[in-house]
């Protein structure tokens, strides 16, 4: 399970040095292969390959003409790229995704249970200032959170 926030930087070659807490979990459970993508071009989503394959297995249950599946695959394939963590714990983020999401300098790496999200730090902190809507609060209240 990935949780928490680790501010860091993207280097000039577009590589993310995996924060130590997340790298420890990756080494223990997943290994060096990843699928990096985005559903909307706003944030990078870093899936250990095992977790991405679980997403693909769920998608495989939908018919090929399913429009939600098609839109999801269009976005995740456009932004997506397989990558391997190097010996120094760095991942190269896809260029098209770095450009779309503004992942060029200060970023936050957020744990999202089975994957990691990488967001432009100034944009992310500005978005945090937006309050939760009543509908969002209601969904959490139904879960007792």
C-alpha positions, 0 to 999 in steps of 0.5 A: 500500500502506497500512502503519503506525500514526498515532495521532490524534483524531476531532473533535467533529463525527465527522471524522477528519483523514487522517494526512499519510503516508496522505493523500499515498498517497491523493492520488497513487493514489486520489482523494477518494471512499471507502466507510467500513464495518466487518465487526463494529462494532469498527473502521472500515474506510476503503476508497478507492472503487477498492479497495471496488469490487474487493471488490464485484466478488469478491462479485458472483461469489457467488450471491445466496443465499450466506449468507456474502455475505449476512452480510458485506453486512448488516454492511458496509451497516449500518455503511457510508457513501460519503463524500468527503474534504474540502479539509482532508483530513477524512472524516466517519465514519458515526455508527452506526459511531462509536457502535458502535466508540467512535470519539469521541476518541483513535484509531489509524489503521492501514494494512491494505494496501489500506485503513485501519482506525480503532480506539479507541486505549485498546481497541486497545492493551488488545487488543495485550496479548493474545498470539497463539494457537498457531493464529495463529502456525502460519498465519504460520509456514506463510507463512515469517513 
